Amino acid sequence: MKRKHKITLIVLAACAVIGLVVLNSLINYGMHYMASQETENMPLPGDNLLAKDDQILVFTKEIIIDAPPAKVWPWLAQMGQKEGGFYSFELLERVFTFDIRNTYVIKPEWQEFKAGEWMNYHQWGIGSEVMEVVKDKYFTMLSDSRRPPVNKTDAFALNAIPFGEFAWTWNFVLVELPGGKTKLIQRCHNYFSPDNFITRGYVKLFLGVPSIFMTTKQMEIIKACSEGRVDTEGNVKK
């Protein structure tokens, strides 16, 4: 191989390595930028749904809402593909075959929310089992390919690792603050097997990046809805 070609390959390889390092750093930042260190270290409901050794990746987000928990809870209670949606980029969700339609009004018929229910993300049945619900305070959810749902028609836990295992939690916590405000916290723990450089990169890039992107929008819209700044068409007032 000519010296010029060797130099070119070395430069390309170096750029690829640098690019991967930068991308990984950005993803890691995205998993933590929307939460204080205090909130990240705070024990929360749902932290025990996966064993400590199974908590490979975690992200925590928080946002302060200028409304009490009782005003925030109804928006959380009606989340789901079959109900009020997820208050994020619904057009993008539908591009990826998720038939989600956000509803920007509170529907009384969607407020009954209890442990044991299956929250659908996709019309094919992909979703999570609701594990615990305390009204106006928190609810926790788990999707685990090692313990697929039973006695639930057309419901299944997504296994994103072919020939492996995959599990994740998705928990929402409301912390009442002085002055009629609320801190909304989201926390996810993620388990996958096998755990190696390839699967970790795959999970971060193809699942972590969309999750960071979509849940950031979700938190902002839930805040706006709870503060009465969203009309029935989903337009946000400043």
VOPAGU-2260 file (C-alpha; in pm, 1 decimal, decimal comma):
REM VOPAGU-2260
SITE   aa  ch    i         X         Y         Z
SITE  MET   A    0       0,0       0,0       0,0
SITE  LYS   A    1     131,1     341,4     -91,6
SITE  ARG   A    2     234,6     573,2     187,0
SITE  LYS   A    3     -29,1     829,9      82,1
SITE  HIS   A    4    -304,1     568,9     108,8
SITE  LYS   A    5    -182,5     457,6     451,5
SITE  ILE   A    6    -191,3     815,0     577,3
SITE  THR   A    7    -543,6     858,6     440,1
SITE  LEU   A    8    -664,6     541,6     615,1
SITE  ILE   A    9    -503,6     647,5     942,3
SITE  VAL   A   10    -667,9     989,7     921,8
SITE  LEU   A   11   -1007,4     835,0     841,8
SITE  ALA   A   12    -974,2     585,7    1126,5
SITE  ALA   A   13    -876,2     864,6    1366,2
SITE  CYS   A   14   -1174,8    1074,9    1255,9
SITE  ALA   A   15   -1407,4     778,0    1303,6
SITE  VAL   A   16   -1275,4     714,7    1655,7
SITE  ILE   A   17   -1301,8    1083,5    1747,1
SITE  GLY   A   18   -1654,0    1095,0    1604,1
SITE  LEU   A   19   -1761,3     794,0    1810,0
SITE  VAL   A   20   -1611,0     943,0    2126,8
SITE  VAL   A   21   -1786,5    1275,2    2066,7
SITE  LEU   A   22   -2118,1    1103,3    1988,1
SITE  ASN   A   23   -2096,0     889,6    2300,3
SITE  SER   A   24   -2017,5    1199,8    2508,0
SITE  LEU   A   25   -2316,5    1384,5    2363,3
SITE  ILE   A   26   -2547,8    1090,8    2434,5
SITE  ASN   A   27   -2418,0    1063,5    2791,1
SITE  TYR   A   28   -2472,4    1437,6    2833,3
SITE  GLY   A   29   -2825,9    1404,0    2696,6
SITE  MET   A   30   -2903,0    1136,5    2954,1
SITE  HIS   A   31   -2813,6    1369,9    3240,0
SITE  TYR   A   32   -2839,5    1734,1    3131,0
SITE  MET   A   33   -3204,3    1781,3    3234,0
SITE  ALA   A   34   -3164,0    1688,8    3601,2
SITE  SER   A   35   -2973,2    1827,6    3895,4
SITE  GLN   A   36   -2721,0    1610,5    4076,0
SITE  GLU   A   37   -2952,4    1609,1    4376,6
SITE  THR   A   38   -3240,1    1468,4    4170,0
SITE  GLU   A   39   -3018,0    1213,0    3998,5
SITE  ASN   A   40   -2908,5    1081,3    4336,7
SITE  MET   A   41   -3260,1    1087,1    4484,4
SITE  PRO   A   42   -3418,4     744,0    4550,5
SITE  LEU   A   43   -3745,0     729,3    4357,4
SITE  PRO   A   44   -4039,2     491,2    4323,9
SITE  GLY   A   45   -3963,1     225,4    4064,2
SITE  ASP   A   46   -3588,9     215,4    4130,6
SITE  ASN   A   47   -3631,3    -143,5    4251,7
SITE  LEU   A   48   -3817,9    -277,0    3946,5
SITE  LEU   A   49   -3487,4    -392,3    3801,3
SITE  ALA   A   50   -3218,9    -549,2    4020,4
SITE  LYS   A   51   -2917,4    -328,7    4086,6
SITE  ASP   A   52   -2698,2    -551,0    3871,0
SITE  ASP   A   53   -2947,2    -512,7    3585,0
SITE  GLN   A   54   -2942,7    -132,0    3586,2
SITE  ILE   A   55   -2696,0     -88,6    3301,1
SITE  LEU   A   56   -2810,6     251,9    3178,0
SITE  VAL   A   57   -3018,2     516,7    3352,8
SITE  PHE   A   58   -3146,3     860,8    3271,0
SITE  THR   A   59   -3328,4    1107,5    3493,3
SITE  LYS   A   60   -3507,5    1424,8    3385,1
SITE  GLU   A   61   -3683,5    1695,1    3579,9
SITE  ILE   A   62   -3883,4    2006,1    3501,9
SITE  ILE   A   63   -4047,7    2263,1    3728,3
SITE  ILE   A   64   -4415,1    2322,2    3656,4
SITE  ASP   A   65   -4602,7    2629,2    3776,2
SITE  ALA   A   66   -4901,9    2425,1    3889,8
SITE  PRO   A   67   -4975,1    2188,2    4181,3
SITE  PRO   A   68   -4953,6    1807,6    4139,1
SITE  ALA   A   69   -5333,0    1777,0    4111,0
SITE  LYS   A   70   -5318,4    1985,0    3790,4
SITE  VAL   A   71   -5031,9    1778,3    3643,5
SITE  TRP   A   72   -5160,2    1430,4    3727,3
SITE  PRO   A   73   -5457,6    1418,8    3484,7
SITE  TRP   A   74   -5223,0    1464,5    3189,0
SITE  LEU   A   75   -5009,2    1174,0    3307,5
SITE  ALA   A   76   -5309,7     954,2    3387,3
SITE  GLN   A   77   -5439,8     964,0    3029,4
SITE  MET   A   78   -5110,7     886,4    2857,6
SITE  GLY   A   79   -5102,4     595,5    2616,3
SITE  GLN   A   80   -5133,8     512,5    2248,1
SITE  LYS   A   81   -5502,6     430,2    2291,2
SITE  GLU   A   82   -5577,5     735,4    2505,1
SITE  GLY   A   83   -5423,2    1081,7    2514,6
SITE  GLY   A   84   -5093,4    1007,3    2344,2
SITE  PHE   A   85   -4752,9    1104,1    2481,1
SITE  TYR   A   86   -4741,2    1480,7    2417,2
SITE  SER   A   87   -4437,6    1463,1    2193,8
SITE  PHE   A   88   -4368,5    1471,4    1818,5
SITE  GLU   A   89   -4672,4    1273,8    1702,1
SITE  LEU   A   90   -4594,0    1322,2    1332,1
SITE  LEU   A   91   -4251,1    1168,4    1384,4
SITE  GLU   A   92   -4408,3     887,9    1587,4
SITE  ARG   A   93   -4645,6     808,8    1303,8
SITE  VAL   A   94   -4359,3     810,9    1051,0
SITE  PHE   A   95   -4214,8     522,7    1253,7
SITE  THR   A   96   -4555,0     341,9    1243,9
SITE  PHE   A   97   -4668,9     445,0    1593,9
SITE  ASP   A   98   -5033,0     548,6    1547,5
SITE  ILE   A   99   -5033,1     807,7    1825,6
SITE  ARG   A  100   -5270,7    1104,1    1836,3
SITE  ASN   A  101   -5213,0    1353,5    2116,1
SITE  THR   A  102   -5518,6    1489,7    2295,4
SITE  TYR   A  103   -5482,9    1830,0    2456,4
SITE  VAL   A  104   -5792,2    1821,8    2675,6
SITE  ILE   A  105   -5856,4    1620,0    2989,1
SITE  LYS   A  106   -6091,0    1327,3    2923,1
SITE  PRO   A  107   -6270,0    1198,0    3237,1
SITE  GLU   A  108   -6307,7     852,3    3081,7
SITE  TRP   A  109   -5928,2     819,9    3062,8
SITE  GLN   A  110   -5858,1     907,7    3425,8
SITE  GLU   A  111   -5904,9     559,9    3571,3
SITE  PHE   A  112   -5549,6     438,9    3601,8
SITE  LYS   A  113   -5432,5     145,8    3813,9
SITE  ALA   A  114   -5157,9    -110,3    3865,0
SITE  GLY   A  115   -5174,7    -414,1    3640,4
SITE  GLU   A  116   -5286,7    -222,2    3334,1
SITE  TRP   A  117   -5089,1    -236,6    3011,4
SITE  MET   A  118   -4991,9      99,8    2864,2
SITE  ASN   A  119   -4962,8      68,3    2488,0
SITE  TYR   A  120   -4697,5     257,2    2294,8
SITE  HIS   A  121   -4781,8      97,6    1961,8
SITE  GLN   A  122   -5104,5     -37,3    1813,4
SITE  TRP   A  123   -4940,0    -380,2    1778,5
SITE  GLY   A  124   -4928,7    -414,4    2157,6
SITE  ILE   A  125   -4576,9    -293,0    2240,8
SITE  GLY   A  126   -4589,8    -130,4    2581,2
SITE  SER   A  127   -4523,4    -155,2    2953,6
SITE  GLU   A  128   -4707,6    -291,7    3253,3
SITE  VAL   A  129   -4814,8     -33,7    3509,8
SITE  MET   A  130   -4661,0    -157,2    3832,9
SITE  GLU   A  131   -4769,8      95,3    4096,3
SITE  VAL   A  132   -4992,8     402,3    4100,7
SITE  VAL   A  133   -5032,3     663,3    4373,4
SITE  LYS   A  134   -5261,0     937,3    4247,9
SITE  ASP   A  135   -5109,2    1286,9    4230,1
SITE  LYS   A  136   -4772,2    1142,7    4334,9
SITE  TYR   A  137   -4625,1     881,5    4099,2
SITE  PHE   A  138   -4666,5     579,6    3878,6
SITE  THR   A  139   -4412,5     319,9    3767,5
SITE  MET   A  140   -4393,7      94,9    3460,2
SITE  LEU   A  141   -4187,6    -204,4    3347,7
SITE  SER   A  142   -4129,8    -376,6    3014,2
SITE  ASP   A  143   -3920,4    -692,4    3043,4
SITE  SER   A  144   -3868,5    -953,9    2771,4
SITE  ARG   A  145   -3772,0   -1204,3    3045,2
SITE  ARG   A  146   -4123,6   -1187,1    3190,3
SITE  PRO   A  147   -4362,0   -1119,7    2900,9
SITE  PRO   A  148   -4718,1   -1012,7    2984,2
SITE  VAL   A  149   -4968,0   -1286,5    3057,1
SITE  ASN   A  150   -5345,3   -1275,3    3021,9
SITE  LYS   A  151   -5317,3    -955,8    2815,8
SITE  THR   A  152   -5441,9    -981,6    2458,5
SITE  ASP   A  153   -5207,6    -840,5    2192,7
SITE  ALA   A  154   -4958,6    -711,8    2450,3
SITE  PHE   A  155   -4588,2    -783,4    2445,3
SITE  ALA   A  156   -4262,9    -655,3    2589,5
SITE  LEU   A  157   -4032,4    -538,0    2313,6
SITE  ASN   A  158   -3700,1    -721,9    2289,4
SITE  ALA   A  159   -3469,3    -479,5    2111,4
SITE  ILE   A  160   -3172,8    -720,1    2130,9
SITE  PRO   A  161   -3208,5   -1006,6    1878,7
SITE  PHE   A  162   -3125,9   -1338,6    2047,6
SITE  GLY   A  163   -3075,6   -1152,1    2374,9
SITE  GLU   A  164   -3278,9    -991,1    2653,1
SITE  PHE   A  165   -3411,3    -641,3    2702,7
SITE  ALA   A  166   -3591,5    -459,8    2984,3
SITE  TRP   A  167   -3660,0    -104,4    3088,0
SITE  THR   A  168   -3855,6      97,7    3339,8
SITE  TRP   A  169   -4033,6     427,8    3282,1
SITE  ASN   A  170   -4137,2     609,7    3597,1
SITE  PHE   A  171   -4306,8     946,2    3654,7
SITE  VAL   A  172   -4285,2    1120,3    3991,6
SITE  LEU   A  173   -4449,0    1442,2    4108,8
SITE  VAL   A  174   -4281,8    1632,8    4393,6
SITE  GLU   A  175   -4488,0    1913,8    4545,8
SITE  LEU   A  176   -4296,1    2237,9    4581,9
SITE  PRO   A  177   -4374,4    2560,2    4771,0
SITE  GLY   A  178   -4583,9    2821,7    4594,6
SITE  GLY   A  179   -4815,3    2575,2    4422,5
SITE  LYS   A  180   -4541,0    2436,9    4197,5
SITE  THR   A  181   -4447,2    2080,3    4104,6
SITE  LYS   A  182   -4124,9    1909,7    4010,9
SITE  LEU   A  183   -4198,7    1644,8    3747,3
SITE  ILE   A  184   -3931,2    1374,4    3736,4
SITE  GLN   A  185   -3887,7    1097,3    3481,8
SITE  ARG   A  186   -3649,2     810,3    3542,0
SITE  CYS   A  187   -3565,9     512,9    3321,2
SITE  HIS   A  188   -3346,3     213,6    3400,0
SITE  ASN   A  189   -3238,1     -11,0    3115,7
SITE  TYR   A  190   -3114,5    -369,7    3105,2
SITE  PHE   A  191   -2993,6    -565,4    2804,6
SITE  SER   A  192   -2800,5    -884,0    2742,8
SITE  PRO   A  193   -2545,8    -945,4    2612,3
SITE  ASP   A  194   -2381,6    -627,9    2741,7
SITE  ASN   A  195   -2081,7    -539,4    2529,2
SITE  PHE   A  196   -1941,0    -249,6    2328,2
SITE  ILE   A  197   -2164,7    -321,6    2028,9
SITE  THR   A  198   -2495,0    -366,9    2214,8
SITE  ARG   A  199   -2426,6     -70,8    2444,7
SITE  GLY   A  200   -2355,7     152,7    2145,1
SITE  TYR   A  201   -2663,3      21,4    1964,8
SITE  VAL   A  202   -2892,3      85,9    2260,8
SITE  LYS   A  203   -2753,8     435,2    2318,6
SITE  LEU   A  204   -2769,8     539,7    1953,8
SITE  PHE   A  205   -3088,6     381,4    1823,1
SITE  LEU   A  206   -3295,9     380,9    2141,7
SITE  GLY   A  207   -3132,7     633,6    2371,3
SITE  VAL   A  208   -3112,0     923,8    2126,9
SITE  PRO   A  209   -3479,0     906,7    2019,1
SITE  SER   A  210   -3585,1     866,3    2383,1
SITE  ILE   A  211   -3387,1    1171,5    2493,2
SITE  PHE   A  212   -3525,8    1373,8    2204,3
SITE  MET   A  213   -3889,7    1267,2    2247,9
SITE  THR   A  214   -3908,5    1283,6    2628,5
SITE  THR   A  215   -3757,1    1631,1    2637,3
SITE  LYS   A  216   -4043,1    1753,7    2418,8
SITE  GLN   A  217   -4286,5    1552,1    2629,5
SITE  MET   A  218   -4175,6    1717,7    2953,2
SITE  GLU   A  219   -4208,9    2064,4    2798,5
SITE  ILE   A  220   -4559,7    1994,3    2666,8
SITE  ILE   A  221   -4681,5    1841,6    2994,8
SITE  LYS   A  222   -4554,9    2153,7    3169,3
SITE  ALA   A  223   -4736,8    2378,9    2924,0
SITE  CYS   A  224   -5058,6    2173,0    2943,8
SITE  SER   A  225   -5055,7    2178,1    3323,1
SITE  GLU   A  226   -5003,5    2554,6    3322,2
SITE  GLY   A  227   -5295,7    2604,3    3082,5
SITE  ARG   A  228   -5079,7    2725,3    2796,0
SITE  VAL   A  229   -5185,0    2471,2    2531,7
SITE  ASP   A  230   -5500,4    2498,5    2323,3
SITE  THR   A  231   -5704,1    2201,6    2201,2
SITE  GLU   A  232   -5498,3    2184,8    1880,0
SITE  GLY   A  233   -5169,9    2156,8    2067,1
SITE  ASN   A  234   -5052,0    2513,5    2008,4
SITE  VAL   A  235   -4835,4    2636,6    2295,3
SITE  LYS   A  236   -4866,0    2988,9    2430,5
SITE  LYS   A  237   -4557,9    3148,5    2576,4
